[in-house]
Amino acid sequence: MKAKELDKIFDSGEDITSHLDLSTKTRPGLKQRRVNVDFPDWIIESLDREASRIGVTRQSIIKVWIAERIKEEVGSS
């Protein structure tokens, strides 16, 4: 299919996903890298309590809180 044909389908509001090869799709900027951080016991206990309260893992709550803080800092600069 030519690009003009795909553009026409897209511009008409139709779903174009059936025309795409999604087997090699990637999401830029989301490559995972491991980081080790040492926390005092009281922080770990607090993280575990909050994670348990909302039903997520310790790692999830750390990721969410750090991401929220970065967005705040970037938005305020």
C-alpha positions in Angstrom: 0.0 0.0 0.0 1.2 3.5 -0.8 1.6 6.2 1.8 -1.1 8.3 0.1 -3.6 5.4 0.4 -2.8 4.9 4.1 -3.1 8.6 4.8 -6.5 8.7 3.1 -7.7 5.8 5.3 -6.3 7.5 8.5 -7.7 10.9 7.6 -11.1 9.4 7.2 -11.0 8.2 10.8 -10.7 4.5 10.0 -8.6 2.1 12.1 -5.3 1.6 10.3 -3.7 -1.0 12.6 -4.5 -3.9 10.3 -2.3 -2.2 7.7 0.7 -1.9 10.0 3.4 -4.5 10.9 3.4 -4.3 14.7 5.7 -7.3 15.2 8.7 -4.9 15.4 7.1 -2.1 17.3 9.1 -0.4 20.1 8.4 2.4 22.6 11.3 4.8 22.6 12.6 5.9 26.0 11.1 3.0 27.8 14.1 0.7 27.9 14.5 -0.7 31.4 17.8 -0.4 33.3 18.5 -1.8 36.8 19.4 0.6 39.6 20.3 -0.5 43.1 19.4 1.9 45.9 19.9 1.3 49.6 17.2 2.6 51.9 17.0 2.7 55.7 14.6 0.2 57.3 12.0 2.9 58.2 11.7 3.8 54.5 11.3 0.2 53.4 8.6 -0.3 56.1 6.8 2.8 55.0 7.0 1.8 51.3 5.7 -1.7 52.1 2.7 -0.3 54.2 1.7 2.1 51.4 2.2 -0.5 48.7 0.1 -3.0 50.6 -2.6 -0.4 51.3 -3.1 0.3 47.6 -2.4 -3.2 46.4 0.8 -2.8 44.4 4.4 -4.0 44.8 7.1 -2.0 46.5 8.9 -1.6 43.2 5.7 -0.2 41.6 5.2 2.4 44.2 8.8 3.5 44.0 8.6 3.9 40.2 5.3 5.9 40.4 6.5 8.2 43.1 9.8 8.9 41.4 8.0 9.5 38.1 5.6 11.9 39.8 8.4 13.8 41.4 10.3 14.1 38.1 7.2 15.4 36.4 6.7 18.0 39.1 10.3 19.2 38.9 10.4 19.3 35.1 7.1 21.1 35.0 8.2 23.8 37.5 11.5 24.6 35.8 
